[in-house]
Amino acid sequence: MTDTSSLIPPGFEPIEAGGPYMQNNGPLYLLHQGGVVKFGFRVERRHINPMNNLHGGMMASFCDMLLPLSVHRKSTEVGQRFLPTVSLQIDYLAPAPLGCWVEGEAEPLRVTRSLVFAQGLVRADGVPCARVSGVFKIGPAIPTEVVG
């Protein structure tokens, strides 16, 4: 793995979330300042497709983390609950080339008794590259040792 720590924008800190799968595919970074919640990562060689752009599967994995992790930080109702994905829709808007900084922001749209609806936008070096929306089941409390 390449050391990208010197290439991380100011204010972003590494976050451990998503279990072993995301630990192997990350690291992901979090910027949480007041009401601002952003997640990001640097596109490395292991993340790309044959065209030297971020692989769609990695973008999907990032989006599948972006929405529930943002909801955890923006919703008092489900802040510490596991939010397994029911549905995830992604519109791929532009490529995210090797070396670029991918950053996303998301908002909970609605929290019901059993579901959370959320949407977000992902940018690659400031250019919108994916629009995402999802539905998540409100699951059990997350054990404190794994809260991301």
C-alpha positions as CSV (number, residue, x, y, z in Angstrom):
1,M,0.0,0.0,0.0
2,T,1.2,3.5,-0.9
3,D,1.7,6.0,1.9
4,T,-0.8,8.7,1.0
5,S,-0.9,10.4,4.5
6,S,1.0,13.4,3.2
7,L,-1.6,13.8,0.4
8,I,-4.7,14.1,2.6
9,P,-6.4,17.5,2.8
10,P,-6.2,19.4,6.0
11,G,-8.8,18.5,8.7
12,F,-9.3,14.9,7.5
13,E,-8.4,12.1,9.9
14,P,-8.3,8.4,9.2
15,I,-11.3,6.4,10.3
16,E,-11.8,2.8,11.0
17,A,-15.2,1.7,9.8
18,G,-16.9,-0.9,7.7
19,G,-15.1,-3.9,9.1
20,P,-12.3,-5.9,7.5
21,Y,-13.6,-5.3,3.9
22,M,-13.1,-1.5,4.1
23,Q,-9.9,-1.8,6.1
24,N,-8.5,-3.7,3.2
25,N,-9.8,-1.2,0.6
26,G,-9.4,2.0,2.5
27,P,-8.3,3.9,4.4
28,L,-11.2,6.3,4.5
29,Y,-10.8,9.7,6.0
30,L,-13.3,11.9,8.0
31,L,-13.6,15.6,8.3
32,H,-16.2,16.5,11.0
33,Q,-16.3,20.2,12.0
34,G,-19.6,21.3,13.5
35,G,-22.3,20.5,11.0
36,V,-19.9,19.7,8.2
37,V,-19.3,15.9,7.7
38,K,-17.2,14.8,4.8
39,F,-15.6,11.4,3.9
40,G,-12.8,10.9,1.5
41,F,-9.9,8.8,0.2
42,R,-7.1,9.1,-2.3
43,V,-7.4,6.9,-5.5
44,E,-4.5,4.5,-5.4
45,R,-3.3,2.1,-8.1
46,R,-5.2,-0.8,-6.3
47,H,-8.5,1.1,-6.8
48,I,-8.4,1.6,-10.5
49,N,-9.8,0.0,-13.6
50,P,-7.8,-0.6,-16.9
51,M,-8.4,3.0,-17.9
52,N,-6.6,4.3,-14.8
53,N,-9.8,5.6,-13.3
54,L,-11.5,4.6,-10.0
55,H,-13.2,1.2,-10.4
56,G,-17.0,1.4,-10.2
57,G,-17.0,-1.2,-7.5
58,M,-14.7,0.9,-5.3
59,M,-17.0,3.9,-5.9
60,A,-20.0,1.8,-4.9
61,S,-18.2,0.6,-1.7
62,F,-17.3,4.2,-0.8
63,C,-20.9,5.4,-1.4
64,D,-22.2,2.5,0.7
65,M,-20.1,3.7,3.5
66,L,-20.6,7.5,2.9
67,L,-24.4,7.4,3.4
68,P,-24.7,5.5,6.7
69,L,-21.6,7.0,8.2
70,S,-22.9,10.5,7.5
71,V,-26.3,9.6,8.9
72,H,-24.6,8.3,12.1
73,R,-23.1,11.8,12.6
74,K,-26.2,13.8,11.5
75,S,-29.1,11.9,13.1
76,T,-29.7,11.7,16.8
77,E,-32.3,8.9,16.2
78,V,-30.0,6.4,14.6
79,G,-26.5,7.7,15.5
80,Q,-25.3,4.4,17.0
81,R,-27.3,1.9,15.1
82,F,-26.1,-0.6,12.5
83,L,-27.6,0.5,9.1
84,P,-27.5,-2.4,6.6
85,T,-28.2,-1.4,3.0
86,V,-31.6,-2.2,1.6
87,S,-31.1,-0.3,-1.7
88,L,-28.3,1.8,-3.2
89,Q,-28.5,3.8,-6.4
90,I,-25.5,5.4,-8.0
91,D,-25.3,7.7,-11.0
92,Y,-21.7,7.7,-12.2
93,L,-21.2,11.3,-13.5
94,A,-17.5,11.5,-14.4
95,P,-14.3,9.5,-13.9
96,A,-12.1,9.8,-10.8
97,P,-8.6,9.4,-12.1
98,L,-5.6,7.7,-10.4
99,G,-4.2,10.0,-7.7
100,C,-7.3,12.2,-7.3
101,W,-8.9,13.0,-4.0
102,V,-12.4,11.6,-3.8
103,E,-14.7,13.3,-1.3
104,G,-18.3,12.9,-0.5
105,E,-21.1,14.6,1.6
106,A,-24.4,13.1,2.4
107,E,-27.7,13.9,4.2
108,P,-30.4,11.9,5.9
109,L,-33.6,12.7,4.0
110,R,-36.0,10.8,6.3
111,V,-35.9,8.5,9.3
112,T,-38.9,6.3,9.8
113,R,-39.5,3.6,12.5
114,S,-37.5,1.0,10.6
115,L,-35.8,2.7,7.6
116,V,-33.4,5.6,6.8
117,F,-33.4,7.4,3.4
118,A,-30.3,9.3,2.5
119,Q,-28.6,11.0,-0.5
120,G,-25.2,12.3,-1.3
121,L,-22.8,13.7,-3.8
122,V,-19.2,12.6,-4.5
123,R,-16.5,14.8,-6.1
124,A,-13.1,13.9,-7.6
125,D,-10.7,16.8,-7.1
126,G,-13.8,19.0,-6.8
127,V,-15.6,17.7,-9.9
128,P,-18.9,15.9,-9.3
129,C,-18.3,12.3,-10.2
130,A,-21.2,10.4,-8.5
131,R,-24.7,11.0,-7.1
132,V,-25.9,8.4,-4.7
133,S,-29.1,7.6,-2.8
134,G,-29.9,4.8,-0.5
135,V,-32.3,3.1,1.9
136,F,-31.0,1.5,5.1
137,K,-32.7,-0.7,7.6
138,I,-32.4,0.5,11.2
139,G,-30.5,-2.4,12.9
140,P,-29.2,-3.1,16.4
141,A,-26.9,-0.9,18.3
142,I,-23.3,-1.0,17.1
143,P,-20.9,-2.4,19.7
144,T,-18.8,0.6,21.1
145,E,-15.5,-1.0,20.1
146,V,-16.4,-0.9,16.4
147,V,-18.2,2.5,16.1
148,G,-16.7,4.4,13.2
